[in-house]
Each structure stands twice: as structure tokens, then as C-alpha cells.
């Protein structure tokens, strides 16, 4: 079933918009532009007031910002503890019985964990880690699936001042080892196995292989999830449940400096060594809580579901630190959207009466492909706000999300930010901002961003270029672990006093940002710079297409040609005629230069377990190169089938 929406071309030309309803504005946390004006008047004073509002301090800071380009210190001299911020203060305020996490396991098991229960477990684990010799400043690796022990482990580390390094549960043993070795981790927390589409994933086995290479790890703590028998190394390995059983449920939190390291999180590079992004305590906590509150319109009765994985920054900020800092009830789901049925997400929304859903455009396009009949089976009327994160969202997916998940009546907040920024940077305020499908709208109050050309000059309305951040912000990365020069070169060398985000965007006449994806996702066809996101959006605009991914393919004549990988809607068959129709459709919406030369139909696109399309592998497929690392893929068979299909299409073209 196709959604009756305008084409992308019409959306841009007619400027279809969605203003906040009077009903929503009446209960919005922010319902006017006063925050923008306050931040514009004095940005440091603005952040100081937010720090007083959101953060519980043991000792107030001495200076709001110390800026020694490119290194920032926020709230220097201030004292706090992130675990106290997320747990103790809520319990002390009489909210210990409030649910922190509503856990839904993939097999259907459930747990309801209150703030008091979570505090007790965090304290027991913190005491256990100290008993293993983990000290303030020691790094602790965490390699877990989406189970409650993951946020508990993060907070236990924060409680004792041991920076954590979470590794996504879908990573290989080599990826874990590289990160643990680079971080110098002394302890690794993992689990026996993880559930994935009804099958058990051998995480302890991977952790064992990683520890063989990461020589700094002296102890491993193992959560029992599936109950499978796993090898335990005497003296090194400890069962989580046995380790915490006799520990005290009281553990005094370490008094941390504002700029003490809270965690490192590694970003994956296509060729370069992964970067250990450093985030410190006070500024990160403030940005996490502030943005969570104002973007998602958080209230005491909010039931919030961020459907990302905690292994990525989205989960750190909007499943753990920001949301627990604000005392919110959260849904924590272990599994995939389609196991055992394609309406599993909507069962969960209905079951727990979720009021906010925050997920990736990739997931939304998958739901579009499956059809609206799955969400229509369920009562989704509890939802009050929808959000998107991870990549630019095409207008049709935005409107489908609003129409079929949001009953065509509630706000959709598209958010732009990065691992490096710590929290949301560009997004609507749902009680203030008029929404445009496909646009993340404007920088939040307190955030200063611009779009510049190659010379660093701000582009005129209607123009496009490179996204830069022009003033320090509290949640900004404090560098790359062990690599200050790499930090300077990667983010600051291009424009000197401005942070280069690495993303491209257009600015419209209202000052709205339209993100186009990574700069390295811009193709150069006969001297024309064409965004992969634009071509993908044009393909998805066609009623036969559910999802598309586009990459540049080397070409002797044009520099690059465009190769598209297309998943069709249910019941639609690929054909030579449809290939021609899709090429012409892209040509009509963008221009003839943007027509894909190669179109490969595929039932699935290669994605990570968190739902991110692996365009790097698609480039390998289109160039007929040996595949790069496939360990993070949800299904490695997808990319091998694509190789076969792409080879067939290339043969036809030849």
C-alpha cells in the first residue's frame, strides 16, 4: 500500500509544513522563543543557568567555560557524580518506586526495575568492581546486549570514577580487542550469550578471544542471560550474579571533577583506526538532560522509548544518562523489530503505553516496506511525540511515520548530532517550531552552527556546503583517547576556530538545515556534486520503492557513476521497465545527471544490528572489490547475494 503524499519536488516547492497544534503547545515544556533569545544574548550565562537547573552539584563551578582552542573545559572546579545524578537524587526525593526501565526480552521475558532497585544493583556492582581492584581512573570495558545489566554496569563505573568503554554487542572479537587494548581496560563485563532473532550469539566466546589479545584485562565479569554453558577462566572470570550477591547495596559515590572522564566511545572508520571519543562528566550530563527534556517534551508521566542500541552514543545519551538524569521511565527492548512477528514494536508501544518513540529512519523505511497493516493492528494512541536519529530522513518516510504511527496529528522531531557532540545539536522544539518533512530545522538554543563553502564562507539561503559548529558547547568531545594531534587534524584543521562536523547540508530561506549525509557520501559525477541522500530520497519517493541505498562507482569518463541498491514494496517485482522508470523518476526530481547508471534490486540491504545501512560494503560490491569487515552485519548473507546480483547487472550493462 502506497502512502498518499506529495513528491519531494512538491514538498520543496510548496513548502508543506506542520505548525504545533494549540493542544500540544498548551502542555509543551517550551512554547515560545525565549530560550533562543536568552542564549543569543549571552551564551555562557545561558549554559550556566541550565547547569543550575538540571545538575545537582556537590560544589558549584568556578568558571563556566575555559576555551583553549581546540580544548574546552566546562564548569571547571565543579564537583558531581553522574550515577548520583541519575539515581540517588531521585530516590532521595521520594521517587524510588518509580519505574526506571520496563525491560522486554526478545523471548518475551519482562522485568520492571524501579529507581531504588537500580540504585541497589549499581551499588552492589560498584562494590564488586572495587573488590576486583578497579580504581578511580581505571577503564572498564562493557560488551553486553540490550539487557538491564548494561546501564547498571555503566552507572557502576561512573559511581566509582572508572571511565567505561562500551562496545556494541554485535562487534567481533577483534573489534572488542582493538578497543580494549587502545583504552587500556583492566576489566571487561560481558554475558554468556545474547538473543538475536531466536538464536543465541556467543558473546562470552568472543570476549575470551578478545582477552587473549587485550593484555591489560585482568578480570572478566559474566552476566548469565541464556544459561548456556560457557568456559570460565579460573581467577579471571566471575559470574555477575555471584559477584554481587553478598555486596552491600550502599556505595558512596566518588566526588568527581566536572572535567573528569566519564567514558570513551569508539567511532568506526572505514579504513583508519577507530577513534576513542572522550566525554567528560558535567558538560556531557548537562547536554544530555537539557536536550532530552526540551526536544522530547518530557513530563513526569512520560514513558519514553529510544529504540537505539546502548552500544552507540544515542543509547548512552538517550537511554541512560539523559533520560535517567531526568528521572524518566524508559522502555528497554532486547530484540529486533521483526522477531517473532513484524508488529513486535507496535505490540510493545501498546503494551507499555509508550508516549515518545525515538528511532532511525532506516527502521521507518523498513516498516514502510512491510506496510501499514502491522501498526494498524495496535492501539498507538498513547504516543504524543515521535523522533528520528542517525541519518537524514527523506520526506516520504517522515510523513509515513507521522501518518501511520502518529495518527497524522503529533510532532515528528528529526534530530542531528554525532558521537562527538554528545547530544542533539539541531532539532525542532515541538511546542515552538513549524516542522518541515525532511528537515532537522534549526540549532537548539545554546548551539551555534553554520553551513560554509570550501573557503569557509557562510552560504546564502538556498545554498549548500559543509556543517560547522562555531562556538564550544558543553557536551562536546574533549579529544580522542591518546591522540590529541589526530583530534586537532580531524576536527579543527580545516577551518581553524570552527569544528568541522563532516556532514553536508543545505540552508533554506527560513534558515532551516537540510542534512545531506556525510561529506564523503557526496558523489562527483562529471564535476557535479550529488548527495547520496538526495538520490536515495528520490528513489524512495517512487511508490514501488520501500528503501534505497546509493553509492558512487568509479568511472573512467565521468569520475563516478551512481549505483543504486533498491528494495521494492511487498508485491512489486523488479523488471527492466521498472529500472527505466526509476531512472527517469530520479531525473525528474533532481535532474538527468543524478540518474543511477546501475540499479540492483534486492530483498534486503546490508545493515548492522542497530539498523544502519553499511554503504561501505555497498561500495565494495559496486566496485567488485573484496568485502571489508562484515562482522557487524545482522545477516552476512545479504551482502553476498548482492554481490551476485550486482555482478549480473554489470554483465548486462557490459
C-alpha positions in Angstrom: 0.0 0.0 0.0 1.5 3.3 -1.1 1.2 6.4 1.1 -0.7 9.3 -0.5 1.9 12.0 0.0 3.4 14.8 -2.2 6.6 14.1 -4.1 9.8 15.5 -2.8 9.7 18.1 -5.6 6.3 19.3 -4.5 7.3 19.3 -0.8 10.2 21.7 -1.6 8.3 23.9 -4.0 5.1 24.2 -2.0 6.8 24.2 1.4 4.4 21.9 3.2 4.7 22.5 6.9 3.2 21.4 10.2 2.9 24.0 13.0 2.4 22.9 16.6 -1.2 22.4 17.5 -2.7 24.5 20.2 -3.3 21.4 22.2 0.3 20.4 22.1 1.6 23.9 22.7 -0.6 24.2 25.8 1.4 21.4 27.5 4.8 21.9 25.9 7.8 22.4 28.2 8.9 25.2 25.8 6.2 27.1 24.0 7.9 30.3 22.9 11.2 31.6 21.6 12.5 32.9 25.0 15.3 30.2 25.2 16.6 31.2 21.8 16.7 34.9 22.9 18.3 34.1 26.2 21.1 32.0 24.5 21.7 34.6 21.8 22.0 37.4 24.4 24.8 35.7 26.4 25.6 32.1 25.6 27.8 31.3 28.6 25.3 32.8 31.0 22.6 30.7 29.3 24.5 27.5 29.9 25.3 28.5 33.5 21.6 28.8 34.1 20.9 25.4 32.5 23.6 23.9 34.7 21.9 25.2 37.8 18.5 23.9 36.6 19.5 20.4 35.6 22.6 19.3 37.5 22.9 18.5 41.2 26.3 19.8 42.3 28.4 18.8 45.3 30.3 22.0 44.7 29.4 24.8 42.2 31.9 25.5 39.4 34.4 28.3 39.4 34.3 29.2 35.7 31.6 28.4 33.1 33.9 28.0 30.1 37.7 27.9 29.6 38.4 27.8 25.8 42.0 27.0 24.7 41.3 26.2 21.1 40.5 23.3 20.4 40.3 22.2 24.0 37.3 23.2 26.2 36.7 23.0 29.9 33.1 23.5 31.1 32.2 24.2 34.7 35.8 23.8 35.9 36.0 23.5 39.7 32.5 21.9 39.9 32.0 18.6 41.7 29.4 16.0 41.0 28.8 12.3 40.2 26.9 11.0 37.2 25.4 8.0 38.9 24.2 10.2 41.8 22.7 12.5 39.2 20.8 9.5 37.6 19.7 7.6 40.7 20.4 8.8 44.3 18.8 12.2 44.0 15.6 10.7 42.6 15.4 8.2 45.4 16.2 10.9 48.0 13.3 12.9 46.5 10.9 10.1 47.3 10.7 8.7 43.7 12.4 5.4 44.4 9.3 3.4 43.5 9.1 5.0 40.0 10.0 2.6 37.2 13.3 3.3 35.6 13.2 0.5 33.0 10.5 -1.6 31.5 12.5 -4.4 30.1 11.2 -6.6 27.3 13.4 -9.5 26.4 13.4 -10.9 22.9 11.9 -14.3 24.1 9.1 -12.4 25.9 10.5 -12.3 29.4 10.0 -9.0 31.2 11.3 -7.0 34.2 10.2 -3.8 35.8 13.1 -2.1 37.5 12.5 0.9 39.8 15.0 3.6 40.5 15.6 2.2 44.0 16.2 -1.3 42.7 18.5 0.0 40.0 20.4 2.1 42.6 20.8 -1.0 44.8 22.2 -3.1 41.9 24.5 -0.3 40.8 25.9 0.0 44.3 26.4 -3.8 44.6 28.2 -3.9 41.3 30.3 -0.9 42.1 31.4 -2.5 45.3 32.2 -5.7 43.4 34.3 -3.9 40.9 36.2 -2.2 43.7 36.7 -5.7 45.2 38.3 -6.8 42.0 40.8 -3.9 42.3 39.2 -1.4 39.9 40.2 2.0 40.9 39.2 5.6 40.1 40.6 6.4 36.6 40.8 2.7 35.5 39.0 2.0 32.3 36.3 -0.8 32.2 35.1 -2.4 29.0 31.4 -3.3 28.7 30.4 -5.8 26.0 26.7 -6.6 26.5 23.4 -6.8 24.7 20.4 -4.7 25.4 19.7 -6.0 28.9 19.3 -4.0 32.2 22.8 -5.0 33.4 24.2 -2.8 30.6 23.0 0.6 32.1 23.7 -0.8 35.6 27.3 -1.5 34.6 27.8 2.0 33.1 26.4 3.6 36.2 28.5 1.4 38.5 31.6 2.6 36.7 30.5 6.2 36.9 29.9 5.7 40.6 33.4 4.7 41.4 35.0 7.1 38.9 36.2 4.4 36.4 35.5 5.5 32.8 33.7 2.9 30.8 34.2 1.9 27.2 31.0 0.3 25.9 31.4 -1.9 22.8 28.4 -2.6 20.6 27.2 -6.2 21.2 27.3 -7.0 17.5 31.1 -6.4 17.2 33.6 -9.1 16.5 36.2 -10.4 18.9 38.9 -8.4 17.0 36.9 -5.2 17.3 36.5 -5.7 21.0 40.2 -6.5 21.4 41.2 -3.4 19.5 39.1 -1.1 21.6 40.1 -2.7 24.9 43.8 -2.6 24.1 43.6 1.0 23.0 41.7 2.1 26.1 43.9 0.0 28.4 40.9 -1.6 30.0 41.5 -3.6 33.2 38.2 -5.3 33.4 35.6 -6.5 30.8 31.9 -7.0 31.6 30.1 -9.4 29.2 27.4 -12.1 29.1 27.2 -15.8 28.3 25.1 -15.4 25.1 22.7 -12.8 23.6 19.4 -13.5 21.9 19.1 -12.5 18.3 16.1 -13.5 16.2 15.6 -16.6 18.3 19.3 -17.7 18.1 22.0 -17.4 20.7 25.0 -15.3 19.9 28.2 -16.5 21.7 29.4 -13.3 23.3 31.5 -14.9 26.0 33.4 -16.8 23.3 34.1 -13.5 21.5 35.1 -11.9 24.8 37.5 -14.8 25.5 39.2 -14.3 22.1 39.4 -10.5 22.7 41.0 -11.0 26.1 43.7 -13.2 24.5 44.8 -10.1 22.6 44.0 -7.3 25.1 46.7 -8.0 27.6 45.6 -5.3 30.1 42.3 -7.0 31.1 42.8 -8.8 34.4 39.1 -9.6 35.2 36.0 -10.6 33.3 32.5 -10.3 34.8 29.9 -12.5 33.0 26.1 -12.0 33.1 24.0 -15.1 32.8 21.4 -14.4 30.1 20.6 -17.6 28.2 22.0 -20.0 30.8 24.3 -21.8 28.3 27.4 -23.5 29.5 30.5 -21.3 28.8 34.1 -21.7 29.7 35.2 -19.7 32.8 38.9 -19.0 33.3 39.8 -19.5 37.0 41.0 -16.4 38.7 40.0 -14.1 35.8 36.3 -14.8 35.2 33.5 -14.1 37.6 29.7 -14.7 37.4 27.9 -11.4 37.7 25.1 -12.8 39.9 27.6 -14.5 42.3 29.9 -11.5 42.4 27.2 -9.0 43.6 25.1 -11.4 45.8 26.9 -10.6 49.0 27.8 -7.0 48.3 26.4 -4.1 50.2 23.7 -2.0 48.5 25.4 1.1 49.7 28.3 2.6 47.9 29.3 6.2 48.4 29.7 7.8 45.0 33.1 9.3 44.1 33.2 13.1 44.1 34.2 13.8 40.5 35.6 16.9 38.9 33.5 18.4 36.2 36.1 17.6 33.6 36.9 14.1 34.8 36.5 11.5 32.1 33.1 9.7 32.1 33.5 7.4 29.2 35.2 6.8 25.9 33.2 5.6 22.9 34.9 4.4 19.7 33.6 5.5 16.3 34.3 3.1 13.4 36.3 4.3 10.5 36.2 2.7 7.0 40.0 2.4 6.9 41.5 4.4 9.7 41.9 3.1 13.3 38.7 3.7 15.3 38.7 6.9 17.4 38.1 6.8 21.1 35.9 9.8 21.6 36.3 11.3 25.1 33.4 12.7 27.1 33.7 14.2 30.5 31.2 14.4 33.3 29.5 17.8 33.9 29.1 19.2 30.3 28.0 15.9 28.9 25.4 15.3 31.7 24.0 18.8 31.2 23.7 18.5 27.4 22.2 15.0 27.7 19.5 16.1 30.2 18.8 19.5 28.7 18.3 18.2 25.1 16.3 15.2 26.3 13.9 17.4 28.2 13.3 20.2 25.7 13.3 18.1 22.4 11.2 15.2 23.7 8.9 17.4 25.9 9.5 15.2 29.0 6.8 15.1 31.7 6.6 13.1 35.0 4.3 10.5 33.3 6.3 10.2 30.1 7.0 6.6 29.0 10.0 7.0 26.8 11.4 4.6 24.2 14.6 5.2 22.4 14.9 2.2 20.1 18.6 2.6 19.5 21.3 0.3 21.0 23.2 1.5 24.1 26.4 0.5 22.3 26.2 3.7 20.3 26.1 7.3 21.5 22.3 7.5 21.0 21.9 4.9 23.6 24.4 6.4 26.0 22.7 9.7 26.0 19.1 8.9 25.4 18.7 5.5 27.1 21.0 6.0 30.1 22.4 9.4 31.1 19.9 12.0 29.8 16.8 10.1 30.5 17.8 8.7 33.9 19.1 12.1 34.8 15.6 13.4 34.2 14.0 10.6 36.2 12.1 9.2 33.2 10.5 5.8 32.8 12.2 4.0 29.8 11.4 1.0 27.7 14.4 -1.2 27.1 13.9 -3.8 24.3 16.4 -6.6 23.6 15.4 -7.8 20.2 14.7 -6.8 16.6 11.6 -5.2 15.1 10.6 -8.4 13.3 11.0 -11.2 15.8 8.9 -13.2 16.2 6.5 -11.0 14.2 6.7 -7.8 12.2 4.5 -5.9 14.6 6.7 -6.5 17.7 7.5 -2.8 18.1 3.8 -1.9 18.0 2.9 -4.6 20.5 5.5 -3.0 22.8 4.1 0.5 22.3 0.6 -0.7 23.1 1.6 -2.9 26.0 3.6 -0.2 27.8 1.6 2.8 26.6 4.7 4.5 25.3 4.4 8.3 24.9 7.6 9.0 23.0 9.3 6.9 20.3 12.8 7.8 19.0 14.2 5.6 16.2 16.2 5.6 13.0 14.9 6.5 9.5 16.2 3.1 8.4 13.7 1.4 10.7 10.8 3.6 9.5 11.6 2.8 5.8 11.6 -0.9 6.8 8.1 -0.5 8.3 7.0 1.2 5.1 8.2 -1.7 3.1 6.2 -4.1 5.3 3.1 -2.0 5.1 0.8 0.0 7.5 -1.3 -3.1 8.3 1.2 -4.0 11.1 1.0 -0.8 13.2 -2.8 -0.6 12.4 -3.3 -3.8 14.4 -2.5 -2.0 17.6 -3.6 0.9 19.7 -0.9 3.5 19.4 -2.9 6.4 20.8 -0.6 6.7 23.8 2.1 8.2 21.6 2.5 12.0 22.0 5.7 12.6 20.1 7.9 10.8 17.5 11.6 11.3 16.9 14.2 10.2 14.3 18.0 9.9 14.6 21.1 8.5 12.9 20.8 9.8 9.3 18.8 12.3 7.3 15.2 11.2 6.9 13.5 11.5 3.4 10.2 13.5 3.4 8.1 10.5 2.4 9.3 8.4 5.4 8.8 11.4 7.7 5.2 11.7 6.5 4.5 8.0 6.7 5.8 7.9 10.3 3.5 10.8 11.2 0.5 9.4 9.3 0.6 5.7 10.4 2.4 5.8 13.7 1.4 9.3 14.9 -2.2 9.3 13.7 -1.3 12.2 11.4 -1.5 14.5 14.5 1.6 14.5 16.6 5.0 16.1 16.1 7.9 14.4 14.4 11.3 15.8 15.6 14.2 14.9 13.3 17.5 15.3 15.2 21.0 15.9 14.0 24.0 15.2 16.2 27.1 12.9 16.4 29.1 10.7 18.8 31.4 13.7 19.0 28.7 16.2 20.0 27.4 14.1 22.9 23.8 15.3 22.4 21.4 16.7 20.0 22.5 19.9 18.2 20.0 20.7 15.5 16.3 19.8 16.1 12.9 21.3 16.5 11.4 22.4 19.8 8.0 20.6 19.3 5.9 23.3 21.0 7.6 26.1 19.1 8.9 25.0 15.7 7.0 24.7 12.5 8.1 21.4 11.1 9.2 20.7 7.5 9.3 17.0 6.5 12.9 16.0 5.9 14.5 19.0 7.8 16.0 18.9 11.2 15.1 22.6 11.3 17.4 24.9 13.4 20.2 24.6 16.0 18.9 24.3 19.6 19.1 27.3 22.0 22.8 27.5 23.0 24.1 25.8 19.9 25.7 27.8 17.2 26.1 26.1 13.8 26.5 27.2 10.2 26.9 25.9 6.7 30.0 27.1 4.8 31.6 26.6 1.4 35.1 25.2 0.9 36.6 28.6 1.6 34.8 28.8 5.0 32.3 31.5 3.9 28.7 31.0 5.1 26.5 30.0 2.2 23.5 32.1 1.2 19.9 30.9 1.7 19.3 28.1 -0.7 23.0 27.1 -0.8 24.7 24.0 0.5 28.1 23.1 1.9 29.8 21.9 5.0 28.3 21.9 8.5 30.5 23.6 11.1 29.9 24.4 14.8 31.1 27.9 15.6 31.1 28.0 19.4 32.0 25.4 22.1 29.1 23.5 23.6 29.0 21.7 27.0 28.7 18.1 25.6 31.5 18.4 23.1 34.1 15.8 22.9 37.3 16.6 24.8 39.6 14.9 22.3 40.5 11.4 21.1 41.9 9.0 23.6 45.7 9.1 23.3 45.6 11.1 20.1 45.5 14.9 20.6 47.1 15.6 17.3 44.6 13.4 15.5 41.8 15.3 17.2 43.1 18.6 16.0 43.7 17.4 12.5 40.3 15.6 12.1 38.0 18.3 13.5 39.8 21.6 13.6 42.5 21.8 10.9 40.1 22.7 8.0 38.6 25.9 9.4 40.8 26.7 12.4 38.4 28.1 15.0 35.4 26.1 13.8 34.6 22.4 14.4 34.1 20.5 11.1 31.3 18.1 11.5 32.0 16.1 8.3 28.3 16.4 7.2 26.9 18.3 4.4 23.7 20.4 4.5 21.6 23.0 2.7 20.1 26.1 4.3 16.7 27.2 3.1 15.3 30.7 3.1 13.9 30.2 6.7 17.3 29.2 8.0 16.3 25.5 8.3 19.1 22.9 7.9 18.5 20.1 5.4 21.2 17.5 6.1 22.6 15.5 3.2 24.7 12.9 5.0 28.4 12.6 5.3 30.6 14.7 3.1 32.2 11.5 1.9 28.8 10.4 0.8 28.7 13.1 -1.8 29.4 11.7 -5.3 31.2 13.6 -8.0 29.6 12.9 -11.4 31.2 14.8 -14.3 32.1 17.6 -11.9 28.6 17.7 -10.3 28.5 17.1 -6.6 25.4 14.9 -5.9 24.4 13.8 -2.4 23.7 10.1 -2.0 20.8 11.1 0.3 19.1 13.2 -2.4 19.2 10.3 -4.8 18.0 7.9 -2.2 15.1 10.2 -1.3 14.1 10.5 -4.9 14.1 6.7 -5.3 12.0 6.2 -2.2 9.6 8.8 -3.4 8.6 6.3 -6.1 5.5 4.3 -5.0 7.2 1.0 -5.8 10.2 1.6 -3.6 10.4 0.8 0.0 14.1 1.5 0.6 17.2 2.5 -1.3 20.9 3.0 -0.8 23.2 4.8 -3.3 27.0 4.8 -3.7 29.4 6.2 -6.2 31.1 3.8 -8.5 34.4 4.7 -10.2 34.1 5.6 -13.9 36.9 6.5 -16.3 34.7 9.0 -18.2 32.7 10.7 -15.5 34.8 10.2 -12.4 32.0 8.5 -10.7 28.7 7.0 -11.8 25.7 6.3 -9.5 24.9 2.8 -8.3 21.6 2.2 -6.5 20.5 -0.8 -4.5 16.7 -0.8 -4.2 14.3 -2.8 -2.1 10.8 -2.8 -3.5 7.5 -2.8 -1.7 5.7 -6.0 -1.0 4.1 -7.5 -4.2 6.2 -5.4 -6.6 8.5 -7.3 -9.0 11.7 -5.8 -10.4 11.9 -5.5 -14.2 13.8 -3.7 -16.9 10.9 -1.4 -17.4 10.9 -0.5 -13.7 14.6 0.2 -13.8 14.0 2.7 -16.6 11.0 4.2 -14.7 13.1 4.7 -11.6 15.9 6.3 -13.5 13.5 8.7 -15.1 11.8 9.4 -11.8 15.2 10.4 -10.3 15.9 12.5 -13.3 12.6 14.3 -13.0 13.1 15.1 -9.3 16.8 16.0 -9.3 18.0 16.2 -12.9 19.3 13.9 -15.6 22.8 14.0 -14.1 21.5 12.2 -11.0 20.0 9.2 -12.8 21.6 6.0 -11.4 23.5 4.1 -14.1 23.2 0.9 -12.2 20.1 -0.3 -10.3 20.2 -3.6 -8.4 17.0 -4.9 -6.9 17.5 -6.7 -3.5 15.1 -8.0 -0.9 17.3 -6.6 1.9 20.1 -4.0 2.3 23.2 -4.9 4.3 22.7 -3.4 7.8 24.3 -3.5 11.2 22.3 -5.0 14.0 21.4 -1.4 15.0 19.8 -0.9 11.6 22.5 1.3 9.9 23.0 0.6 6.2 26.6 -0.4 5.5 27.3 1.8 2.5 31.0 1.0 2.7 30.1 -2.6 1.8 27.9 -1.4 -1.0 30.8 0.5 -2.4 32.9 -2.7 -2.2 30.1 -4.5 -4.0 29.7 -1.9 -6.7 33.5 -1.7 -7.3 33.7 -5.6 -7.3 36.3 -5.4 -4.5 36.9 -7.9 -1.7 34.5 -7.1 1.1 35.7 -5.3 4.1 34.8 -6.3 7.7 31.3 -7.8 7.8 31.3 -8.7 11.5 28.8 -6.0 12.4 26.2 -7.1 9.9 22.9 -8.5 11.1 22.9 -11.0 8.2 26.1 -11.5 6.2 24.2 -13.5 3.6 22.6 -10.3 2.3 25.8 -8.7 1.0 26.9 -12.0 -0.7 23.6 -12.2 -2.5 24.1 -8.5 -3.5 27.5 -9.3 -4.9 25.9 -11.9 -7.2 23.1 -9.6 -8.3 25.4 -6.7 -8.9 27.7 -8.8 -11.0 24.7 -9.9 -13.1 23.6 -6.3 -13.6 27.2 -5.2 -14.5 27.3 -8.1 -17.0 24.1 -6.9 -18.7 25.4 -3.3 -18.9 28.6 -4.6 -20.5 
